[in-house]
Amino acid sequence: MPELTFLPEAITASWPENTKLLVAARRAKLPIRFGCAACQCGTCGVKVVSGAENLSEMKDNERALLEAMHLSTDGSVRLSCQARIMDGKASIDLSFQATYDPEKGLD
């Protein structure tokens, strides 16, 4: 079963394949900022520390929103409402959310 580590809490848990990062964080009762949960607001961005290759591919709508917010589209930042754990292990940093304002980054 795929495994996610949430930083900075260093909490690791196993999740069924195809679980959204947002869903996993909420089920683990971790503080995660989110708004629409539908790739419209950009509020739920997280930093991928490791295991980007074990997450779902980034779709065009996620990439476009990250670009509009002037955030990286190389897979090191993902919207937790879109990215899913697919296989293996990944680590994401929830504290990244304090480093950007989704409303200020939109064009």
C-alpha positions as CSV (number, residue, x, y, z in Angstrom):
1,M,0.0,0.0,0.0
2,P,1.4,3.5,-0.9
3,E,2.8,5.5,2.0
4,L,2.7,9.3,2.6
5,T,4.8,11.2,5.1
6,F,3.5,14.6,6.1
7,L,6.0,17.2,7.2
8,P,6.8,19.1,9.4
9,E,4.8,16.7,11.7
10,A,6.8,13.7,10.4
11,I,3.6,11.5,10.4
12,T,3.7,8.5,8.0
13,A,0.7,6.5,7.1
14,S,-0.3,4.0,4.4
15,W,-3.2,4.9,2.0
16,P,-5.1,3.1,-0.7
17,E,-3.7,3.7,-4.2
18,N,-5.3,6.7,-5.8
19,T,-6.0,8.6,-2.6
20,K,-5.9,12.4,-3.0
21,L,-3.2,14.1,-0.8
22,L,-5.9,16.4,0.6
23,V,-8.1,13.5,1.6
24,A,-5.2,11.7,3.3
25,A,-4.2,14.8,5.2
26,R,-7.7,15.4,6.4
27,R,-8.2,11.8,7.4
28,A,-5.0,12.0,9.4
29,K,-6.4,15.1,11.1
30,L,-3.5,17.3,10.0
31,P,-3.8,21.0,9.5
32,I,-4.1,21.5,5.7
33,R,-5.4,24.7,4.1
34,F,-7.9,24.2,1.3
35,G,-10.9,26.0,-0.3
36,C,-12.8,24.6,-3.2
37,A,-11.2,21.1,-3.4
38,A,-11.8,21.4,-7.1
39,C,-8.7,22.9,-8.7
40,Q,-10.2,26.4,-8.9
41,C,-8.7,28.4,-6.0
42,G,-5.1,27.1,-5.5
43,T,-5.4,27.2,-1.7
44,C,-4.3,23.6,-1.2
45,G,-0.8,23.7,-2.6
46,V,1.9,21.6,-0.9
47,K,5.6,21.0,-1.5
48,V,6.6,17.6,-2.7
49,V,9.8,16.8,-0.8
50,S,10.3,13.3,-2.2
51,G,8.5,10.7,-4.2
52,A,7.0,12.9,-6.9
53,E,7.3,10.0,-9.3
54,N,4.9,8.1,-7.0
55,L,2.1,10.7,-7.4
56,S,-0.4,11.0,-10.2
57,E,0.5,12.9,-13.3
58,M,-0.2,16.6,-13.3
59,K,-3.2,17.5,-15.5
60,D,-3.5,20.6,-17.6
61,N,-5.9,22.4,-15.2
62,E,-3.6,21.9,-12.2
63,R,-0.6,23.1,-14.2
64,A,-2.5,26.2,-15.5
65,L,-3.5,27.2,-12.0
66,L,0.0,26.7,-10.6
67,E,1.4,28.9,-13.4
68,A,-1.2,31.6,-12.7
69,M,-0.1,31.6,-9.1
70,H,3.6,31.8,-10.2
71,L,4.4,28.5,-8.5
72,S,6.5,25.7,-9.9
73,T,5.0,23.3,-12.4
74,D,8.0,20.8,-12.3
75,G,6.2,18.5,-9.8
76,S,7.8,20.0,-6.7
77,V,4.6,21.8,-5.9
78,R,1.2,20.1,-6.3
79,L,-2.4,20.9,-5.5
80,S,-3.4,18.4,-2.8
81,C,-7.0,18.3,-4.2
82,Q,-5.6,17.0,-7.5
83,A,-2.4,14.9,-6.7
84,R,-2.9,11.3,-5.7
85,I,-0.6,8.8,-4.2
86,M,-0.3,6.0,-6.7
87,D,2.6,3.8,-5.6
88,G,5.6,3.6,-3.3
89,K,6.4,6.4,-0.9
90,A,6.1,10.2,-1.0
91,S,6.8,13.1,1.5
92,I,4.9,16.3,1.3
93,D,5.5,19.5,3.4
94,L,2.3,21.1,4.6
95,S,4.2,24.1,6.0
96,F,4.7,25.3,2.4
97,Q,1.2,26.6,2.6
98,A,2.3,29.4,4.8
99,T,4.8,30.6,2.1
100,Y,2.3,31.8,-0.5
101,D,-1.0,33.6,-0.8
102,P,-3.1,32.0,-3.6
103,E,-5.1,35.2,-4.2
104,K,-2.0,37.4,-4.7
105,G,-0.4,35.1,-7.2
106,L,-3.3,34.9,-9.6
107,D,-3.1,37.0,-12.7
